[in-house]
Every structure is written in C-alpha cells, then in structure tokens.
Amino acid sequence: MQAARFPRTVTAAIRDGKILGIRAGTKPHRVIGIWAVVVEGRVFVRSWTVKPSGWYRALGEQPQGVIEVAKRRLRFRAVFTRSERLRKAVDRAYVAKFRTPWAAKLARAFKTKERRATTTELLPL
C-alpha cells in the first residue's frame, strides 16, 4: 500500500518555491520558513540545526503539524527517512534546487551526517 501524497499542485508549489512554511507538532507556536525539496513526487525537509526547541525535535515528540504553501494550510504527518537511497536523492535535490552561490553553499552543507539524519518526509493527514 502506497502512502498518501499531497496533490500535484501542492508538490509543484513546494518544488518551485524557495521557502515552505511549517508549524511542527500540535502545540501552538508560529509558522517558520524552511527549505523543502520534492523527490519522486514526495516532500522532504531537513533541519539545519537540531535544537531542543526546533521544529525537528517537535516532530520527534508529535509527528504532525501544518505546512503553508500556495496560500493553503495543510496538515501533515512526519515520517523520518532511514533509506540511504532516498537520503542521497534528497542530497541531490537540495543542490539542484538551491543554486545561487550563497544558497548552493548551504545546500551542500545539508549533506553532513547530522543534517542527513534529520531527513523527514511530510505526508498529508
């Protein structure tokens, strides 16, 4: 059984946009902007820092939240990716998407072991 996916219009907006709004967990807090990529029609994110108060840790406690994309708010559940094949594809997607000199440097830094370990797929609820 294949997991549900976001509609194509949503994944296209995430693929083509630079920033994805996210509120992680169910506790009230503000929406923040993060980088997201689309691989095989699936939405993936990585944490830049794994702070105790950050979105990645919030998803570890409550693996659901809300994304803001294309003027819509959509609920999601988070699945932490263990697949090395998918992690490599996400590496490539970040480098391909963020190509300005400054962004490319950061996109390459998303390949560090600590950041790769935070690779998370967002699935619609």
MARZAVO-694884 format. One line per 4 residues: number of its first residue (from 1); for each residue z, y, x negated of N, C-alpha, C. Coordinates in pm, whole numbers, plus 50000, padded with zeros to 5 digits. Example, Ala and Ser with C-alpha at 12.3 -4.5 7.8 and 13.67 -1.06 7.14 Angstrom:
1 = 50780,49431,48681,50780,49550,48770,50780,49670,48680; 50708,49775,48715,50714,49894,48633,50787,50003,48710
***
This chain:
1 = 50000,49882,49917,50000,50000,50000,50000,50125,49912; 49908,50215,49937,49896,50336,49859,49986,50444,49918; 50052,50518,49828,50140,50627,49872,50059,50736,49939; 50121,50807,50032,50056,50920,50096,50025,51027,49992
5 = 49919,51100,50018,49880,51208,49927,49866,51336,50007; 49876,51448,49937,49855,51577,50002,49709,51588,50044; 49680,51667,50147,49540,51688,50187,49458,51744,50070; 49330,51716,50072,49241,51761,49963,49244,51912,49943
9 = 49257,51987,50053,49263,52134,50040,49385,52176,49960; 49495,52105,49977,49618,52136,49904,49603,52099,49757; 49553,51978,49729,49538,51939,49589,49435,52027,49518; 49332,52071,49590,49233,52162,49530,49298,52295,49496
13 = 49383,52346,49584,49451,52473,49558,49545,52460,49438; 49613,52346,49426,49701,52323,49311,49617,52308,49184; 49510,52232,49193,49421,52212,49077,49365,52345,49028; 49324,52431,49120,49258,52555,49083,49354,52670,49057
17 = 49477,52661,49108,49574,52768,49089,49650,52753,48958; 49712,52859,48916,49788,52855,48790,49936,52824,48812; 49994,52875,48921,50137,52859,48944,50160,52791,49079; 50252,52697,49080,50293,52630,49202,50436,52671,49232
21 = 50460,52716,49354,50597,52747,49394,50669,52619,49429; 50794,52606,49382,50872,52485,49411,51018,52521,49435; 51075,52455,49532,51220,52456,49554,51261,52310,49552; 51341,52274,49454,51379,52134,49434,51512,52104,49502
25 = 51521,51984,49557,51644,51943,49623,51653,52004,49763; 51765,51980,49827,51784,52031,49963,51883,52147,49969; 51947,52177,49857,52040,52290,49855,51960,52419,49858; 52012,52521,49926,51936,52647,49933,51935,52719,49797
29 = 51820,52752,49753,51801,52838,49636,51659,52891,49642; 51626,52978,49550,51496,53044,49555,51383,52952,49510; 51264,52987,49551,51143,52919,49505,51108,52977,49369; 51077,52889,49273,51036,52935,49141,50892,52890,49116
33 = 50828,52948,49018,50691,52912,48983,50689,52819,48864; 50612,52710,48875,50595,52616,48764,50447,52581,48751; 50412,52518,48642,50276,52470,48622,50264,52330,48680; 50154,52305,48747,50127,52173,48803,49983,52136,48773
37 = 49956,52006,48768,49820,51957,48748,49791,51848,48850; 49662,51823,48868,49618,51718,48958,49543,51614,48874; 49586,51489,48887,49525,51376,48816,49498,51268,48920; 49373,51225,48927,49334,51120,49022,49372,51157,49166
41 = 49362,51286,49198,49395,51333,49333,49544,51339,49360; 49625,51324,49257,49771,51322,49269,49830,51443,49196; 49941,51496,49248,50003,51617,49195,50117,51580,49100; 50112,51637,48979,50214,51610,48877,50269,51741,48822
45 = 50397,51738,48786,50463,51851,48724,50548,51799,48608; 50580,51892,48517,50671,51862,48406,50765,51979,48389; 50884,51947,48343,50983,52051,48318,50971,52102,48175; 50974,52234,48159,50971,52294,48026,51106,52274,47958
49 = 51213,52299,48033,51348,52277,47981,51420,52187,48081; 51506,52106,48032,51578,52013,48120,51723,52066,48133; 51734,52187,48186,51865,52250,48202,51942,52183,48316; 52074,52178,48305,52155,52120,48413,52132,52188,48549
53 = 52098,52316,48547,52077,52389,48673,51929,52399,48711; 51842,52329,48641,51698,52342,48664,51646,52252,48775; 51520,52274,48808,51457,52202,48918,51447,52051,48890; 51422,52013,48765,51408,51871,48734,51539,51796,48759
57 = 51649,51852,48715,51779,51790,48739,51812,51787,48888; 51774,51894,48960,51797,51896,49105,51723,51781,49172; 51601,51754,49126,51526,51642,49184,51588,51507,49148; 51654,51500,49034,51724,51377,48998,51837,51346,49094
61 = 51900,51450,49146,52009,51433,49241,51958,51416,49384; 51857,51491,49419,51797,51487,49554,51645,51494,49536; 51577,51381,49536,51434,51379,49502,51342,51427,49614; 51370,51547,49663,51282,51607,49763,51294,51758,49753
65 = 51200,51825,49815,51201,51971,49811,51082,52027,49887; 51046,52149,49851,50937,52220,49916,50848,52282,49809; 50716,52272,49829,50623,52346,49745,50557,52454,49829; 50518,52561,49763,50443,52668,49827,50306,52672,49761
69 = 50203,52652,49844,50067,52651,49792,49973,52691,49905; 49875,52772,49873,49774,52816,49970,49839,52871,50098; 49940,52955,50078,50012,53020,50189,50078,52921,50283; 50109,52803,50233,50176,52699,50313,50301,52653,50239
73 = 50399,52611,50316,50518,52545,50262,50511,52399,50305; 50517,52310,50208,50505,52168,50235,50622,52093,50173; 50680,52004,50249,50789,51922,50199,50732,51810,50112; 50808,51773,50009,50764,51665,49920,50883,51578,49881
77 = 50848,51461,49828,50945,51377,49761,50895,51357,49619; 50989,51344,49527,50955,51331,49385,50965,51185,49342; 50867,51144,49262,50867,51011,49201,50852,51032,49051; 50949,50985,48975,50947,51003,48831,50855,50900,48767
81 = 50758,50947,48692,50650,50865,48639,50693,50793,48511; 50674,50664,48510,50703,50583,48390,50574,50537,48322; 50463,50544,48392,50336,50494,48342,50286,50575,48222; 50268,50507,48110,50214,50575,47992,50070,50619,48016
85 = 49995,50540,48090,49857,50578,48122,49854,50712,48198; 49940,50725,48299,49946,50850,48375,49999,50965,48290; 50099,50938,48208,50152,51046,48121,50043,51099,48028; 49962,51011,47973,49851,51056,47887,49750,51137,47967
89 = 49720,51093,48089,49627,51167,48174,49683,51305,48209; 49813,51313,48232,49877,51442,48260,49873,51531,48136; 49895,51473,48017,49880,51548,47891,49743,51617,47888; 49640,51537,47912,49503,51589,47906,49479,51695,48014
93 = 49534,51673,48133,49514,51767,48243,49577,51903,48212; 49695,51905,48153,49758,52033,48117,49673,52108,48015; 49626,52038,47913,49545,52102,47808,49412,52152,47866; 49352,52076,47955,49225,52117,48015,49241,52235,48109
97 = 49352,52243,48181,49371,52347,48281,49415,52480,48220; 49505,52476,48124,49563,52598,48069,49500,52624,47933; 49395,52709,47931,49309,52721,47815,49315,52855,47742; 49381,52958,47799,49392,53082,47722,49474,53051,47598
101 = 49462,53130,47491,49533,53097,47367,49684,53075,47388; 49749,53165,47461,49893,53153,47484,49923,53029,47569; 49851,53014,47679,49876,52901,47770,49843,52769,47702; 49737,52766,47621,49699,52642,47553,49809,52596,47458
105 = 49873,52690,47392,49984,52655,47302,50097,52590,47381; 50131,52648,47495,50236,52592,47579,50194,52457,47638; 50069,52446,47680,50020,52320,47737,50029,52208,47634; 49995,52237,47510,50008,52135,47404,50154,52098,47384
109 = 50244,52194,47399,50388,52167,47383,50443,52080,47496; 50371,52070,47608,50412,51981,47715,50399,51834,47674; 50340,51808,47557,50323,51670,47510,50442,51617,47432; 50547,51699,47413,50662,51649,47338,50729,51536,47416
113 = 50799,51451,47344,50862,51334,47405,50956,51374,47519; 51039,51476,47498,51134,51519,47600,51064,51569,47726; 50958,51648,47709,50887,51702,47825,50804,51595,47895; 50741,51507,47819,50664,51398,47881,50753,51310,47968
117 = 50878,51294,47926,50972,51211,48001,51004,51270,48139; 50973,51398,48159,51001,51462,48289,50880,51457,48382; 50775,51387,48346,50655,51380,48430,50693,51328,48569; 50663,51409,48668,50704,51381,48805,50587,51397,48900
121 = 50569,51300,48985,50465,51310,49089,50529,51364,49216; 50459,51455,49281,50504,51511,49408,50420,51447,49520; 50488,51387,49616,50423,51320,49728,50467,51387,49859; 50378,51398,49954,50416,51464,50081,50520,51384,50158
125 = 50605,51456,50227,50702,51393,50318,50648,51401,50460
***
